[in-house]
């Protein structure tokens, strides 16, 4: 599984990157032929003082691609929600294929 993590308009700290990488390993338990995973960590450029944190995850498997985008006040919260959503998408697709 090829993993690409990009932080857009800021420099992500090592702890955040390690958290993202560690939790991505869970995806292998839900689909065994994941080719590539792309994670984008972005800051929402709004006029407020508190910027929203956006996480986008793309998962590439043969003949299909999963995508999710979530926003919250922290990267950890956004990432957990995005990961849960992508896992449920993968499970639904696998159920359709086996049914």
CORGIRA-V172181 format. One record per pair of residues at least 6 apart in sequence whose C-alpha atoms are under 8 Angstrom apart, sorted by sequence separation. I is the first residue (numbers start at 1). GAP is how many residues later the second one is. If there is no record, write none. Layout:
# CORGIRA-V172181
I,GAP / I,GAP
This chain:
# CORGIRA-V172181
28,6 / 45,6 / 59,6 / 60,6 / 72,6 / 44,7 / 45,7 / 58,7 / 59,7 / 71,7 / 43,8 / 44,8 / 58,8 / 59,8 / 70,8 / 43,9 / 44,9 / 57,9 / 58,9 / 70,9 / 43,10 / 44,10 / 57,10 / 58,10 / 42,11 / 43,11 / 56,11 / 57,11 / 70,11 / 5,12 / 41,12 / 42,12 / 56,12 / 57,12 / 70,12 / 41,13 / 42,13 / 56,13 / 69,13 / 40,14 / 41,14 / 55,14 / 56,14 / 68,14 / 40,15 / 41,15 / 54,15 / 55,15 / 39,16 / 40,16 / 54,16 / 55,16 / 39,17 / 40,17 / 54,17 / 68,17 / 3,18 / 38,18 / 39,18 / 53,18 / 54,18 / 68,18 / 38,19 / 39,19 / 52,19 / 53,19 / 67,19 / 37,20 / 38,20 / 52,20 / 53,20 / 55,20 / 66,20 / 37,21 / 38,21 / 52,21 / 53,21 / 54,21 / 37,22 / 51,22 / 52,22 / 53,22 / 36,23 / 37,23 / 50,23 / 55,23 / 66,23 / 35,24 / 36,24 / 54,24 / 55,24 / 66,24 / 34,25 / 35,25 / 36,25 / 53,25 / 57,25 / 34,26 / 35,26 / 56,26 / 57,26 / 34,27 / 35,27 / 55,27 / 33,28 / 34,28 / 33,29 / 57,29 / 4,32 / 6,32 / 8,32 / 10,32 / 1,33 / 2,33 / 3,33 / 4,33 / 5,33 / 6,33 / 7,33 / 8,33 / 9,33 / 10,33 / 1,34 / 2,34 / 3,34 / 4,34 / 5,34 / 6,34 / 7,34 / 8,34 / 9,34 / 41,34 / 1,35 / 2,35 / 3,35 / 4,35 / 5,35 / 6,35 / 7,35 / 8,35 / 1,36 / 3,36 / 5,36 / 30,57 / 20,59 / 24,59 / 31,59 / 16,60 / 27,60 / 30,60 / 30,61
